[in-house]
Each structure stands twice: as structure tokens, then as C-alpha cells.
Amino acid sequence: MWQRQSRRIQWVLLAALGVVLVGVTLWLAGRDAGLTAVRSTHFVMDTVLEQTVYTAGEASGEAVTSEAARVVTEMENRLSAYREGSEILAITEAAGDHPVAVSDETMALLERAVEAGDRTGGLFDITLYPLTTLWDIGGEDFHPPEADAIAGRLEKVDYRTLQLDPEAGTAYLPEAGQGIDLGGIGKGAALDRLQAFYRASGVEHAIVSMGGNILAMGGRPDGDSFRVALRDPSGQDASVGTLRMREGILSTSGGYERYSEWDGERYHHILDPRTGYPAESDLWSASVLGENGADCDWQSTWLFVLGQEEARRQAEALGLSAILIGKDGRVELFGDAVQLFTLQSEHFVLQTGGPTGA
């Protein structure tokens, strides 16, 4: 989720993620098929946006990546839960008072988020803002909130109370103290927007990392797939394995990505809307591969909150292409991931299609 960070923390992340990205490591060739691989790194949406685009020359590639970063920054300016002047913060500040006019793009994303809430029975909920600000995971002065405070904020959480009026172009939360945080869907939506931008700019081959999300377009110009390494969240190895990607978006959610520690305990940033506390999941991480980044983003968050057994059932029932890395050492593959993923760590055991390996 997008959290307010100090400048020092931002630059530490920027330096570290340039070598080992959050959730993945990328291997890329410098030049293929007469095209130049142009790389750039920017800090947006409180994470590192790392782009590699293949273009006819260095100058054109730099122009594309620079404009792409501007496009994502413009999205952040509209969608951030914390940035002054954003449409989302305006909805939060006007809660219980009046509807707020939003752009068509913001309305479409809010509608998709509400649909995700319906499809998950409320386990994906964009109105968690009162709790994310209370917990302030990653904040410099972190300490676990009191149970009474959590219970009070939890009463404000219910995505179904969000009133959207597409005809009027407005969004409204009816109770003061409510708020919206799009951290579980926003980065995926940003990659959807980037993909459309690249295509409009004539870019056919690109790979982008943004937090725990990866966008691949066209594979490498030499005809090979990009290879993405899923980081070992247990810390035993550099990676669990590699995933071959030509086209699509991969979203990974895990409790190891952002957390705070207090009195010897670790508190991660993915909250359970049922309890108001960090989700007690027996998964290290959940990854979803698909065509739509916004969907992959909320689906990976949802699967992580569900935990291993129920996530397995849902991945199979919905036909998702998913990778579930369990704390019991199992890596379970579903859909296209069965053919595309290669296990590399001796500390994990591979299973496909569920516990029977069918």
C-alpha cells in the first residue's frame, strides 16, 4: 500500500531495489535484433519503477521512459490516498459531508475495485484507509495500535457504503472518518496504463518492474521470453525459481514486502478486513499472472489473505494462473504457471494443480 515515507527511506529503497527488485530479479540483454535496450529507474507510488524498453535508439528510448514515468506520476497525483490534491484523498476528506467529482479514469477504477469487493465477499476492501493510517506500517514511529482503536476504525470499513454516481461523475462516503486506499489495485492499474502508453508510442518489446508487479510486452526482440525470478521470501535462497514471460502482467503479494517490527514481532502491511489486523496467512506470497494488471493486483492480495488452502481452491475454481509459495515449503502452480515456472530452490517442493499434483 502507498505509505508516506521519509526521504532517506525512499532513497535507500531506490538503491537497494536497483539490484534486487521487490519480489523479482530481471535478466535482460543489452541489444537484440537491432534494437537498443534502454533502462530507467524512477521513484513513484512509493516504490521503484524500473523500465527496460527496446527502441531504435538511446534517445527515443529515454524519451519513452521519461514520459512513461510522467504518466504514472499523473496517476499517483489522482489516486494516492495521501497526496494533497488527489481525487482519492478528496473523497476521504469529504466523507460524511458531500460527494466529490472524479475523472472518468478514477471512476472506472473505483467501479472495478467495488466489483472486486463483491467477488471476494469483502476480503478485498478499498475502504481500509482508517486502518492503514492507524497501523502506519513502515512508518518511522511504528507501534501496534490498541485493540479498542482497531475495533473503532474497523467499524468505518465497508466498501459497500461507497456511493458511485457515474452519470454525475461523483463518489461519496457517507460517514466521517471513512476513507479509500487503492494500494491493493493501483499499481496493477498503473501497469495497464503503461502498457497502453507503450503501444501508442510504438514500443513492441518492454519489461517493467513496479513493486511486486511485472509487465512484459512482446518477449525479447530475439524471440526469447523474459525471465523473471521470484525472490525467495523465506530468505534461504536468492530466488525460489524463474518464470518465463512474453506478454502479460504478474502481481505478487506477500507479508515480507513491507513490514515493521515491534518487541520482536513482525507486522506486515496486508490487513485482513475481517479483523483489522495484518492477515494471518500461512502463505509467504501469492502471485497471479494475467492480461489485466488491476485484476492481477487485487487477486494476488485476496489469495494471500485467504491463506494456502482456500487460495488453492479459489485458484483452481476460477482458473487463475497463479503461484502460491507456502510457509510449509510448497510451491503450488496453477494455469499457465505450470508450464512457465521452473523451480530452482532446494528448500521448496513443487506441486501443480493443487495438493495431488494433478
C-alpha positions as CSV (number, residue, x, y, z in Angstrom):
1,M,0.0,0.0,0.0
2,W,1.1,3.5,-0.6
3,Q,2.6,4.8,2.6
4,R,4.2,8.1,3.5
5,Q,8.0,7.5,3.8
6,S,10.9,9.7,4.7
7,R,13.2,10.8,2.0
8,R,16.0,8.7,3.5
9,I,13.9,5.6,3.3
10,Q,12.9,6.3,-0.2
11,W,16.5,6.6,-1.5
12,V,17.6,3.5,0.5
13,L,14.8,1.6,-1.2
14,L,15.8,3.1,-4.6
15,A,19.4,2.0,-4.2
16,A,18.5,-1.5,-2.9
17,L,15.8,-2.3,-5.4
18,G,18.0,-1.3,-8.3
19,V,19.9,-4.6,-7.6
20,V,17.2,-6.8,-6.2
21,L,13.7,-5.7,-7.0
22,V,10.8,-6.2,-4.6
23,G,9.7,-9.8,-5.5
24,V,11.7,-10.3,-8.6
25,T,15.1,-10.0,-10.4
26,L,15.3,-9.5,-14.1
27,W,17.9,-10.7,-16.6
28,L,18.0,-8.7,-19.8
29,A,20.2,-8.5,-22.9
30,G,21.7,-5.1,-23.9
31,R,20.9,-5.2,-27.6
32,D,18.7,-7.6,-29.6
33,A,17.6,-7.6,-33.2
34,G,19.0,-4.2,-33.9
35,L,17.1,-2.6,-31.1
36,T,18.6,-0.8,-28.1
37,A,17.6,-1.8,-24.6
38,V,17.1,1.4,-22.7
39,R,16.8,1.2,-18.9
40,S,15.5,3.8,-16.5
41,T,14.6,3.9,-12.8
42,H,12.2,6.3,-11.1
43,F,10.5,6.5,-7.7
44,V,6.8,6.7,-8.0
45,M,3.8,5.4,-6.0
46,D,6.2,4.9,-3.0
47,T,8.1,2.2,-4.9
48,V,10.7,1.8,-7.6
49,L,9.5,1.9,-11.2
50,E,12.2,0.1,-13.3
51,Q,11.6,0.2,-17.1
52,T,13.5,-1.6,-19.9
53,V,12.2,-0.7,-23.4
54,Y,13.6,-1.8,-26.7
55,T,13.7,1.0,-29.2
56,A,15.6,2.1,-32.4
57,G,18.0,4.2,-30.4
58,E,19.0,5.6,-27.0
59,A,17.3,9.0,-27.4
60,S,13.9,7.6,-28.4
61,G,14.1,5.1,-25.5
62,E,14.9,7.8,-23.0
63,A,12.0,9.9,-24.3
64,V,9.6,7.0,-23.9
65,T,10.7,6.0,-20.4
66,S,10.7,9.6,-19.2
67,E,7.1,10.2,-20.5
68,A,6.0,6.8,-19.0
69,A,7.2,7.9,-15.6
70,R,5.3,11.1,-16.0
71,V,2.2,9.1,-16.9
72,V,2.5,7.1,-13.7
73,T,3.1,10.2,-11.6
74,E,0.0,11.7,-13.0
75,M,-1.9,8.6,-11.9
76,E,-0.4,8.9,-8.5
77,N,-1.5,12.5,-8.3
78,R,-5.1,11.4,-8.8
79,L,-5.1,8.1,-6.9
80,S,-2.8,8.5,-3.9
81,A,-4.5,8.2,-0.5
82,Y,-2.0,10.6,0.9
83,R,-1.1,13.2,-1.7
84,E,-2.7,16.6,-1.3
85,G,-4.9,17.4,-4.3
86,S,-5.6,13.8,-5.2
87,E,-9.1,12.8,-6.1
88,I,-9.0,9.8,-3.7
89,L,-7.8,12.0,-0.7
90,A,-10.6,14.5,-1.6
91,I,-13.2,11.7,-1.2
92,T,-11.7,10.8,2.2
93,E,-11.7,14.4,3.4
94,A,-15.3,14.9,2.2
95,A,-16.6,11.7,3.9
96,G,-19.9,12.3,5.6
97,D,-20.2,15.8,4.0
98,H,-20.5,15.8,0.3
99,P,-19.8,13.9,-3.0
100,V,-16.6,14.6,-4.8
101,A,-16.2,14.9,-8.6
102,V,-13.7,12.4,-10.1
103,S,-12.3,11.8,-13.5
104,D,-13.6,9.0,-15.8
105,E,-10.4,7.0,-15.2
106,T,-10.8,7.2,-11.4
107,M,-14.4,6.3,-11.6
108,A,-13.7,3.3,-13.7
109,L,-11.0,2.1,-11.2
110,L,-13.3,2.6,-8.3
111,E,-16.0,0.6,-10.0
112,R,-13.6,-2.2,-10.7
113,A,-12.5,-2.1,-7.0
114,V,-16.1,-2.4,-5.8
115,E,-16.6,-5.3,-8.2
116,A,-13.5,-6.9,-6.6
117,G,-15.0,-6.4,-3.2
118,D,-18.2,-8.2,-4.3
119,R,-16.3,-11.1,-5.9
120,T,-14.3,-11.6,-2.8
121,G,-17.1,-11.3,-0.2
122,G,-15.4,-8.2,1.1
123,L,-12.0,-9.7,1.6
124,F,-10.7,-7.1,-0.8
125,D,-11.8,-3.7,0.5
126,I,-10.6,-0.3,-0.6
127,T,-12.1,1.4,2.4
128,L,-9.4,0.1,4.7
129,Y,-7.9,3.6,4.9
130,P,-8.8,4.2,8.5
131,L,-6.9,1.1,9.5
132,T,-3.9,1.6,7.2
133,T,-3.3,5.0,8.7
134,L,-3.8,3.7,12.2
135,W,-1.3,0.9,11.7
136,D,1.1,3.0,9.7
137,I,3.2,0.0,8.7
138,G,6.6,1.2,7.5
139,G,6.3,4.5,9.5
140,E,9.3,5.7,11.4
141,D,7.4,5.7,14.8
142,F,5.6,2.4,14.4
143,H,4.0,0.7,17.3
144,P,1.0,-1.7,17.3
145,P,-2.3,0.1,17.9
146,E,-4.5,-0.7,20.8
147,A,-7.3,-3.3,20.3
148,D,-10.0,-0.7,21.1
149,A,-8.7,1.7,18.5
150,I,-8.6,-1.1,15.9
151,A,-12.2,-2.1,16.6
152,G,-13.3,1.5,16.3
153,R,-11.6,2.0,13.0
154,L,-12.9,-1.4,11.7
155,E,-16.5,-0.1,12.1
156,K,-15.7,2.5,9.4
157,V,-14.6,-0.1,6.9
158,D,-17.2,-1.3,4.3
159,Y,-16.6,-0.9,0.6
160,R,-20.4,-1.3,0.1
161,T,-21.1,2.1,1.6
162,L,-19.1,3.8,-1.2
163,Q,-21.7,5.6,-3.4
164,L,-20.6,6.0,-7.0
165,D,-22.6,8.0,-9.5
166,P,-21.1,7.5,-13.0
167,E,-23.6,9.9,-14.6
168,A,-22.8,12.7,-12.2
169,G,-19.2,11.7,-12.1
170,T,-19.1,11.7,-8.3
171,A,-18.0,9.5,-5.4
172,Y,-19.2,9.7,-1.8
173,L,-18.5,8.0,1.6
174,P,-21.4,8.6,3.9
175,E,-19.7,8.6,7.3
176,A,-17.0,10.9,8.6
177,G,-13.8,9.1,9.3
178,Q,-14.1,6.7,6.3
179,G,-11.5,6.7,3.6
180,I,-10.2,5.0,0.5
181,D,-6.8,3.4,-0.1
182,L,-6.2,1.9,-3.6
183,G,-2.9,0.3,-2.7
184,G,-4.1,-3.2,-3.5
185,I,-5.1,-2.4,-7.0
186,G,-3.4,0.9,-8.0
187,K,0.0,-0.4,-9.1
188,G,-1.6,-3.0,-11.3
189,A,-3.8,-0.3,-12.9
190,A,-0.7,1.8,-13.4
191,L,0.9,-1.1,-15.4
192,D,-2.3,-1.3,-17.5
193,R,-1.9,2.3,-18.3
194,L,1.8,1.9,-19.1
195,Q,1.1,-0.9,-21.5
196,A,-1.4,1.2,-23.4
197,F,1.1,4.1,-23.5
198,Y,3.9,1.9,-24.8
199,R,1.7,0.5,-27.6
200,A,0.6,4.0,-28.5
201,S,4.3,5.0,-28.6
202,G,5.2,2.2,-31.0
203,V,7.1,0.1,-28.3
204,E,6.7,-3.6,-29.0
205,H,9.2,-5.1,-26.5
206,A,9.4,-4.0,-22.9
207,I,9.6,-5.3,-19.4
208,V,8.8,-3.2,-16.3
209,S,9.0,-3.8,-12.6
210,M,6.9,-1.8,-10.2
211,G,7.0,-3.0,-6.6
212,G,5.7,-6.6,-6.7
213,N,4.3,-6.2,-10.2
214,I,5.8,-7.1,-13.6
215,L,4.7,-6.0,-17.1
216,A,6.1,-8.0,-20.1
217,M,5.4,-7.0,-23.7
218,G,6.4,-8.9,-26.7
219,G,9.1,-11.0,-25.2
220,R,12.7,-10.2,-26.1
221,P,13.4,-9.0,-29.6
222,D,15.5,-12.1,-30.3
223,G,12.3,-14.2,-29.9
224,D,13.1,-15.5,-26.4
225,S,10.9,-14.9,-23.3
226,F,11.9,-12.6,-20.5
227,R,12.9,-14.5,-17.4
228,V,11.6,-13.2,-14.1
229,A,13.0,-14.7,-10.8
230,L,10.6,-14.8,-7.9
231,R,12.6,-13.9,-4.8
232,D,12.7,-16.4,-2.0
233,P,10.5,-14.7,0.7
234,S,11.9,-17.1,3.4
235,G,15.4,-15.7,2.8
236,Q,17.0,-19.1,2.3
237,D,18.0,-18.6,-1.3
238,A,18.2,-15.6,-3.7
239,S,15.1,-16.9,-5.6
240,V,12.6,-19.7,-5.5
241,G,12.5,-20.1,-9.3
242,T,12.1,-18.3,-12.6
243,L,9.0,-17.5,-14.6
244,R,9.1,-17.2,-18.4
245,M,7.1,-14.2,-19.6
246,R,6.4,-12.9,-23.1
247,E,3.1,-11.0,-22.6
248,G,1.1,-10.1,-19.6
249,I,1.3,-8.8,-16.0
250,L,2.4,-10.6,-12.9
251,S,1.4,-9.4,-9.5
252,T,2.9,-10.7,-6.3
253,S,1.6,-10.0,-2.7
254,G,3.4,-11.1,0.4
255,G,3.9,-10.2,4.0
256,Y,7.7,-10.0,3.5
257,E,7.4,-7.0,1.2
258,R,6.7,-4.2,3.7
259,Y,6.6,-4.6,7.4
260,S,7.5,-3.1,10.8
261,E,8.9,-4.8,13.8
262,W,8.0,-4.2,17.5
263,D,9.1,-6.1,20.5
264,G,10.4,-9.0,18.5
265,E,7.3,-9.4,16.3
266,R,6.9,-8.6,12.6
267,Y,3.8,-6.8,11.4
268,H,3.2,-6.8,7.6
269,H,1.2,-4.3,5.6
270,I,-1.6,-6.6,4.2
271,L,-4.5,-6.1,6.5
272,D,-7.5,-8.5,6.9
273,P,-10.8,-6.6,6.6
274,R,-12.4,-9.2,8.8
275,T,-10.2,-8.5,11.8
276,G,-8.4,-5.1,11.2
277,Y,-5.1,-6.8,11.9
278,P,-2.3,-8.0,9.5
279,A,-3.6,-11.1,7.7
280,E,-2.5,-14.3,9.5
281,S,-1.7,-16.2,6.3
282,D,0.3,-19.4,6.0
283,L,1.5,-18.2,2.6
284,W,4.8,-16.5,2.0
285,S,3.4,-15.0,-1.1
286,A,0.7,-15.3,-3.8
287,S,1.4,-14.4,-7.4
288,V,-1.2,-14.0,-10.3
289,L,-0.4,-13.9,-14.0
290,G,-2.9,-12.4,-16.4
291,E,-3.7,-9.8,-19.0
292,N,-5.2,-7.1,-16.7
293,G,-2.9,-5.7,-14.1
294,A,-5.6,-4.2,-11.9
295,D,-7.3,-7.7,-11.6
296,C,-4.0,-9.5,-11.0
297,D,-3.2,-6.9,-8.3
298,W,-6.3,-7.4,-6.2
299,Q,-6.4,-11.1,-6.9
300,S,-2.9,-11.7,-5.5
301,T,-3.8,-9.6,-2.4
302,W,-7.0,-11.6,-1.9
303,L,-5.3,-15.0,-2.3
304,F,-2.7,-14.0,0.2
305,V,-5.3,-13.0,2.8
306,L,-7.3,-16.3,2.2
307,G,-4.3,-18.5,3.1
308,Q,-3.0,-21.6,1.4
309,E,-5.9,-24.0,1.5
310,E,-8.7,-21.6,0.4
311,A,-6.4,-19.8,-2.1
312,R,-5.7,-23.2,-3.7
313,R,-9.4,-23.8,-4.0
314,Q,-10.2,-20.4,-5.5
315,A,-7.3,-20.5,-7.9
316,E,-8.5,-23.9,-9.2
317,A,-12.2,-22.9,-9.3
318,L,-11.5,-19.6,-11.2
319,G,-8.9,-21.0,-13.5
320,L,-6.3,-18.5,-12.4
321,S,-2.7,-18.7,-13.5
322,A,-1.1,-18.5,-10.0
323,I,1.9,-19.3,-7.9
324,L,1.4,-19.9,-4.2
325,I,4.5,-20.1,-2.0
326,G,3.6,-21.7,1.3
327,K,5.4,-21.4,4.6
328,D,5.4,-25.2,4.6
329,G,7.8,-25.2,1.7
330,R,5.3,-26.0,-1.0
331,V,5.2,-24.1,-4.3
332,E,1.9,-24.7,-6.0
333,L,1.3,-23.8,-9.6
334,F,-2.0,-23.2,-11.4
335,G,-2.9,-22.5,-15.0
336,D,-0.2,-21.2,-17.4
337,A,2.3,-21.0,-14.5
338,V,2.6,-24.8,-14.6
339,Q,4.4,-24.6,-17.9
340,L,6.1,-21.3,-17.4
341,F,7.7,-21.7,-13.9
342,T,10.9,-23.5,-13.1
343,L,11.8,-24.3,-9.5
344,Q,15.4,-23.6,-8.6
345,S,15.5,-23.7,-4.8
346,E,16.2,-26.9,-2.9
347,H,14.3,-25.6,0.1
348,F,10.9,-25.8,-1.7
349,V,8.9,-28.6,-3.2
350,L,6.9,-28.1,-6.4
351,Q,3.3,-29.1,-6.8
352,T,1.0,-28.4,-9.8
353,G,-2.8,-28.0,-9.8
354,G,-3.3,-28.5,-6.1
355,P,-2.2,-30.9,-3.4
356,T,-2.5,-34.0,-5.5
357,G,-0.2,-32.6,-8.2
358,A,-2.8,-33.4,-10.8
